[in-house]
C-alpha cells in the first residue's frame, strides 16, 4: 500500500477545474430549465455521472485524499437526480421547482468544497520551491544542518541519534554541523521538509514518525534509528512523485 501524501500538481489543478466546470453545467440545467430536466447523456444524469467520474479520478491521484468529501456530495447529487428522474412525472410544476432548488443547493455546496480544495492546493504548491527554506531552525549559523538540532526536533537523545545514522557521537557532539556529516543528515532533513509541508507542525510530524507504517514494517522513527533514514527518504520522495513505495 503506497504511503499517502498531498500532491499539488498541474494535473490535480486541471481535474479540479474540470469538476468545477461540470458542476457549473449541472447548475445551469437546474437553474434555467428544471421543468425540462433532460436525463439523457447530455442532461442531468449524464453530467452527474461525468462529474462523479472526474472526482473518482482525482481521488486516485497519488497522495490526494481530500476529494473524499466532494465525491460523497457528488454521489448524493447523482442519487437525488436518479430519484427525480423516476418521480418527475408524478411531481407538480411547483414540486419540480422545489426539487431543482434543493439539487442546486447541493451542487453549490459541492462547488464550494472544490473551490476550497483548489485554494488549498495552491497554498501547498510551493513544496519543493527553490526559494524556501523549510525548517530553517534545524540549520546552524553556517547554514549547514545541525545534528543536535535535528535530534532535539525528533525528541531523541544525541547518542541514540548518532548510532541510528552511523555517526560518531564524540565527533558530532564537538561539531554538530560538520561538513563531513552533512551527507548523512541531508536525506533525513529532506524527509522532515516533506512531512512539514504535509502536516504543518512538529507535533504531528513526530506523531506520524512514531506510528507503525505498513510499508516499513516498523515506525518511521525506528527506521531512522536503525540506519534506514535513506529508505524513509526514498519512500516519501516516491509518494510525492506518485510512485507506490
Sine and cosine of phi, psi and omega as CSV:
sin_phi,cos_phi,sin_psi,cos_psi,sin_omega,cos_omega
0.00,0.00,0.82,-0.57,-0.05,-1.00
-0.95,0.32,0.53,-0.85,0.09,-1.00
-0.92,0.40,0.60,-0.80,-0.05,-1.00
-0.97,-0.25,0.84,-0.55,0.09,-1.00
-0.74,-0.67,0.10,-1.00,0.07,-1.00
-1.00,0.09,0.72,-0.70,-0.03,-1.00
-0.83,-0.56,1.00,-0.03,0.04,-1.00
-0.98,0.19,0.95,-0.32,-0.05,-1.00
-0.70,-0.72,0.22,-0.98,0.05,-1.00
-0.89,0.46,-0.57,0.82,0.01,-1.00
-0.89,0.45,-0.69,0.72,0.03,-1.00
-0.86,0.51,-0.73,0.68,-0.01,-1.00
-0.87,0.50,-0.67,0.74,0.00,-1.00
-0.90,0.44,-0.66,0.75,-0.01,-1.00
-0.92,0.39,-0.65,0.76,0.02,-1.00
-0.91,0.42,-0.65,0.76,0.05,-1.00
-0.88,0.47,-0.63,0.77,0.04,-1.00
-0.89,0.46,-0.69,0.73,0.02,-1.00
-0.89,0.46,-0.64,0.77,0.02,-1.00
-0.90,0.43,-0.62,0.78,0.06,-1.00
-0.90,0.44,-0.63,0.77,0.00,-1.00
-0.93,0.36,-0.58,0.81,0.09,-1.00
-0.90,0.44,-0.67,0.74,0.02,-1.00
-0.86,0.50,-0.65,0.76,0.01,-1.00
-0.91,0.42,-0.65,0.76,0.06,-1.00
-0.89,0.45,-0.70,0.71,0.00,-1.00
-0.88,0.47,-0.61,0.80,0.00,-1.00
-0.89,0.46,-0.70,0.71,0.01,-1.00
-0.91,0.42,-0.70,0.71,-0.03,-1.00
-0.92,0.39,-0.56,0.83,-0.07,-1.00
-1.00,0.09,-0.45,0.89,-0.11,-0.99
-0.98,-0.21,-0.68,0.74,-0.07,-1.00
-0.69,-0.72,0.85,0.53,-0.02,-1.00
-0.90,0.45,-0.48,0.88,-0.03,-1.00
-0.94,0.33,-0.52,0.85,0.02,-1.00
-0.96,0.28,-0.75,0.66,0.13,-0.99
0.75,0.67,0.82,0.58,0.03,-1.00
-0.84,0.54,0.72,-0.69,-0.03,-1.00
-0.91,-0.41,0.23,0.97,0.02,-1.00
-0.98,0.20,-0.20,-0.98,-0.02,-1.00
-0.88,0.47,-0.49,0.87,0.00,-1.00
-0.99,-0.11,0.04,1.00,-0.04,-1.00
-0.97,-0.25,-0.41,-0.91,-0.09,-1.00
-0.85,0.52,-0.76,0.65,-0.06,-1.00
-0.89,0.46,-0.72,0.70,-0.01,-1.00
-0.89,0.46,-0.67,0.74,-0.01,-1.00
-0.94,0.35,-0.60,0.80,0.03,-1.00
-0.91,0.42,-0.63,0.78,0.01,-1.00
-0.92,0.38,-0.64,0.77,0.03,-1.00
-0.91,0.41,-0.63,0.78,0.03,-1.00
-0.88,0.47,-0.71,0.70,0.00,-1.00
-0.89,0.45,-0.64,0.77,0.03,-1.00
-0.87,0.49,-0.67,0.75,0.01,-1.00
-0.89,0.45,-0.68,0.73,-0.01,-1.00
-0.92,0.39,-0.58,0.82,0.07,-1.00
-0.89,0.45,-0.67,0.74,0.04,-1.00
-0.87,0.49,-0.61,0.79,0.01,-1.00
-0.91,0.41,-0.69,0.72,-0.01,-1.00
-0.90,0.43,-0.40,0.92,-0.01,-1.00
-1.00,0.06,-0.11,0.99,0.10,-0.99
-0.89,0.45,0.68,-0.73,-0.01,-1.00
-0.80,0.60,0.73,-0.68,0.13,-0.99
0.96,0.29,0.12,0.99,-0.04,-1.00
-0.96,-0.27,0.90,-0.43,-0.05,-1.00
-0.91,-0.41,-0.23,0.97,-0.20,-0.98
-0.98,0.22,-0.05,1.00,0.00,-1.00
-1.00,-0.02,0.15,0.99,0.03,-1.00
-0.90,0.43,-0.70,0.72,-0.01,-1.00
-0.89,0.46,-0.79,0.61,0.03,-1.00
-0.90,0.44,-0.48,0.88,0.06,-1.00
-0.90,0.43,-0.65,0.76,0.06,-1.00
-0.90,0.44,-0.66,0.75,0.02,-1.00
-0.90,0.44,-0.68,0.74,0.00,-1.00
-0.91,0.42,-0.62,0.79,0.03,-1.00
-0.90,0.43,-0.66,0.75,0.04,-1.00
-0.90,0.43,-0.65,0.76,0.01,-1.00
-0.90,0.44,-0.71,0.71,0.01,-1.00
-0.89,0.45,-0.64,0.77,0.02,-1.00
-0.89,0.46,-0.71,0.70,-0.02,-1.00
-0.90,0.43,-0.62,0.78,0.04,-1.00
-0.91,0.42,-0.65,0.76,0.04,-1.00
-0.89,0.46,-0.67,0.75,0.05,-1.00
-0.90,0.45,-0.67,0.75,-0.01,-1.00
-0.89,0.45,-0.60,0.80,-0.02,-1.00
-0.82,0.57,-0.66,0.75,-0.06,-1.00
-1.00,0.06,-0.42,0.91,-0.04,-1.00
-1.00,-0.05,-0.22,0.98,-0.13,-0.99
-0.82,0.57,-0.65,0.76,-0.04,-1.00
-0.92,0.40,-0.28,0.96,-0.04,-1.00
-0.97,-0.24,0.02,1.00,-0.05,-1.00
-0.99,-0.14,0.55,-0.83,0.09,-1.00
-0.98,0.21,0.21,-0.98,0.01,-1.00
-0.85,0.53,-0.63,0.78,0.00,-1.00
-0.93,0.37,-0.64,0.77,0.03,-1.00
-0.92,0.40,-0.60,0.80,0.05,-1.00
-0.90,0.44,-0.67,0.74,0.01,-1.00
-0.89,0.45,-0.67,0.74,0.02,-1.00
-0.91,0.42,-0.69,0.72,0.00,-1.00
-0.89,0.46,-0.68,0.73,0.02,-1.00
-0.88,0.48,-0.63,0.78,0.03,-1.00
-0.90,0.45,-0.65,0.76,0.02,-1.00
-0.91,0.43,-0.68,0.73,0.01,-1.00
-0.92,0.39,-0.59,0.81,0.03,-1.00
-0.89,0.45,-0.65,0.76,0.04,-1.00
-0.89,0.45,-0.65,0.76,0.02,-1.00
-0.91,0.42,-0.66,0.75,0.03,-1.00
-0.90,0.43,-0.62,0.78,0.02,-1.00
-0.92,0.38,-0.59,0.80,0.06,-1.00
-0.91,0.42,-0.66,0.75,0.05,-1.00
-0.89,0.45,-0.68,0.73,0.01,-1.00
-0.88,0.48,-0.69,0.73,0.00,-1.00
-0.88,0.47,-0.67,0.74,0.00,-1.00
-0.89,0.45,-0.67,0.74,0.02,-1.00
-0.91,0.41,-0.61,0.79,0.04,-1.00
-0.89,0.45,-0.63,0.78,0.03,-1.00
-0.90,0.44,-0.66,0.75,0.03,-1.00
-0.90,0.45,-0.68,0.74,0.00,-1.00
-0.88,0.47,-0.71,0.71,0.02,-1.00
-0.89,0.46,-0.65,0.76,0.00,-1.00
-0.90,0.43,-0.63,0.78,-0.02,-1.00
-0.92,0.38,-0.55,0.83,0.04,-1.00
-0.92,0.40,-0.66,0.75,0.01,-1.00
-0.89,0.45,-0.59,0.81,-0.04,-1.00
-1.00,0.07,-0.14,0.99,-0.14,-0.99
-0.93,0.36,-0.08,1.00,0.01,-1.00
-1.00,0.09,0.08,1.00,0.07,-1.00
-0.85,0.53,0.77,-0.64,0.03,-1.00
0.99,0.13,0.04,1.00,0.00,-1.00
-0.88,0.48,0.67,-0.74,0.01,-1.00
-0.96,0.28,-0.09,1.00,-0.07,-1.00
-0.95,-0.31,0.33,0.94,0.06,-1.00
-0.78,-0.63,0.49,-0.87,0.13,-0.99
-0.89,-0.47,0.94,-0.34,-0.01,-1.00
-1.00,0.02,0.72,-0.70,-0.01,-1.00
0.84,0.55,0.75,0.66,0.02,-1.00
-0.87,0.49,-0.35,0.94,0.01,-1.00
-0.93,0.37,-0.16,0.99,0.04,-1.00
-1.00,0.01,0.06,1.00,0.04,-1.00
-0.97,-0.26,0.43,-0.90,0.06,-1.00
-1.00,-0.01,-0.03,-1.00,0.03,-1.00
-0.90,0.45,-0.35,0.94,0.02,-1.00
-0.97,0.23,-0.25,0.97,-0.07,-1.00
1.00,-0.09,-0.23,0.97,0.01,-1.00
-0.99,0.14,0.33,-0.94,0.02,-1.00
-0.94,0.34,0.70,-0.71,-0.04,-1.00
-0.97,-0.23,0.90,-0.44,-0.06,-1.00
-0.87,0.49,-0.64,0.77,0.01,-1.00
-0.88,0.47,-0.67,0.74,-0.03,-1.00
-0.93,0.36,-0.59,0.81,0.04,-1.00
-0.92,0.39,-0.70,0.72,0.02,-1.00
-0.88,0.48,-0.68,0.74,0.02,-1.00
-0.90,0.44,-0.65,0.76,0.03,-1.00
-0.87,0.49,-0.64,0.77,-0.01,-1.00
-0.98,0.22,-0.28,0.96,-0.06,-1.00
0.98,0.22,0.54,0.84,-0.05,-1.00
-0.87,-0.50,0.65,-0.76,0.06,-1.00
-0.90,0.43,0.59,-0.81,-0.09,-1.00
-0.84,0.54,-0.68,0.73,0.01,-1.00
-0.86,0.52,-0.69,0.72,0.01,-1.00
-0.91,0.42,-0.65,0.76,0.02,-1.00
-0.88,0.48,-0.71,0.71,-0.01,-1.00
-0.90,0.44,-0.67,0.74,0.03,-1.00
-0.88,0.48,-0.66,0.75,-0.04,-1.00
-0.90,0.43,-0.52,0.85,-0.01,-1.00
-0.98,-0.17,0.05,1.00,0.02,-1.00
0.95,0.32,0.56,0.83,-0.01,-1.00
-0.95,-0.30,0.44,-0.90,0.04,-1.00
-0.99,0.17,0.87,-0.49,-0.09,-1.00
-0.87,0.49,-0.74,0.68,-0.04,-1.00
-0.85,0.52,-0.67,0.74,-0.01,-1.00
-0.92,0.39,-0.67,0.74,-0.01,-1.00
-0.93,0.37,-0.63,0.77,0.00,-1.00
-0.87,0.49,-0.64,0.77,-0.03,-1.00
-0.97,0.24,-0.61,0.79,-0.09,-1.00
-0.64,-0.77,0.98,0.20,-0.14,-0.99
-0.94,0.35,-0.20,0.98,0.04,-1.00
-0.89,-0.45,0.44,0.90,-0.03,-1.00
-0.83,0.56,0.57,-0.82,-0.03,-1.00
-0.89,0.46,-0.58,0.82,-0.08,-1.00
-0.94,0.35,-0.32,0.95,0.00,-1.00
-0.99,-0.12,-0.06,1.00,-0.03,-1.00
-0.87,0.50,-0.64,0.76,0.01,-1.00
-0.86,0.52,-0.52,0.85,0.02,-1.00
-0.98,0.21,-0.48,0.88,-0.07,-1.00
-1.00,0.05,-0.49,0.87,-0.12,-0.99
-0.87,0.49,-0.71,0.71,0.02,-1.00
-0.88,0.48,-0.63,0.77,0.01,-1.00
-0.92,0.39,-0.69,0.72,0.02,-1.00
-0.88,0.48,-0.66,0.75,0.02,-1.00
-0.89,0.45,-0.64,0.76,0.06,-1.00
-0.86,0.50,-0.67,0.74,0.00,-1.00
-0.93,0.38,-0.55,0.84,0.08,-1.00
-0.89,0.46,-0.73,0.69,0.01,-1.00
-0.87,0.49,-0.73,0.68,-0.02,-1.00
-0.90,0.43,-0.57,0.82,0.03,-1.00
-0.91,0.42,-0.64,0.77,0.03,-1.00
-0.93,0.36,-0.44,0.90,0.02,-1.00
-0.99,0.14,-0.75,0.66,-0.15,-0.99
-0.99,-0.17,-0.48,0.87,0.11,-0.99
1.00,0.08,-0.21,0.98,0.01,-1.00
-0.48,-0.88,0.42,-0.91,-0.09,-1.00
-0.90,0.43,-0.61,0.79,-0.03,-1.00
-0.88,0.48,-0.70,0.72,-0.01,-1.00
-0.94,0.34,-0.59,0.81,0.07,-1.00
-0.87,0.50,-0.73,0.68,-0.01,-1.00
-0.91,0.42,-0.58,0.81,0.05,-1.00
-0.89,0.45,-0.68,0.73,0.02,-1.00
-0.91,0.42,-0.67,0.74,-0.02,-1.00
-0.89,0.45,-0.45,0.90,-0.02,-1.00
-0.98,-0.20,0.32,0.95,0.05,-1.00
-0.94,-0.34,0.73,-0.68,-0.01,-1.00
-0.81,0.58,0.75,-0.66,0.03,-1.00
-0.91,-0.42,0.82,-0.57,-0.08,-1.00
-0.89,0.46,-0.51,0.86,-0.01,-1.00
-0.95,0.31,-0.40,0.92,-0.01,-1.00
-0.99,-0.15,-0.40,0.92,-0.08,-1.00
0.96,0.27,0.25,0.97,-0.02,-1.00
-0.28,-0.96,0.01,-1.00,0.10,-0.99
-0.98,0.20,0.48,-0.88,0.09,-1.00
-0.83,0.55,-0.55,0.84,0.03,-1.00
-0.90,0.43,-0.67,0.74,0.05,-1.00
-0.88,0.48,-0.60,0.80,0.03,-1.00
-0.89,0.45,-0.69,0.72,0.02,-1.00
-0.87,0.50,-0.68,0.73,-0.10,-0.99
-1.00,0.08,0.08,1.00,0.06,-1.00
-0.83,-0.56,0.57,0.82,0.08,-1.00
0.89,0.46,0.55,0.83,0.02,-1.00
-0.84,-0.54,0.45,0.89,0.01,-1.00
-0.87,0.49,-0.58,0.81,0.00,-1.00
-0.93,0.36,-0.54,0.84,0.05,-1.00
-0.91,0.41,-0.66,0.75,0.06,-1.00
-0.89,0.46,-0.71,0.71,0.02,-1.00
-0.86,0.51,-0.71,0.71,0.02,-1.00
-0.88,0.47,-0.64,0.77,0.01,-1.00
-0.89,0.45,-0.69,0.73,-0.04,-1.00
-0.94,0.34,-0.65,0.76,0.04,-1.00
-0.90,0.43,-0.64,0.77,0.02,-1.00
-0.90,0.44,-0.66,0.75,0.03,-1.00
-0.89,0.46,-0.62,0.78,0.00,-1.00
-0.92,0.40,-0.54,0.84,0.00,-1.00
-1.00,0.02,-0.11,0.99,0.04,-1.00
1.00,0.01,0.45,0.89,0.04,-1.00
-0.94,-0.34,0.75,-0.66,0.02,-1.00
-0.89,0.45,0.72,-0.70,0.01,-1.00
-0.99,0.15,0.00,0.00,0.00,0.00
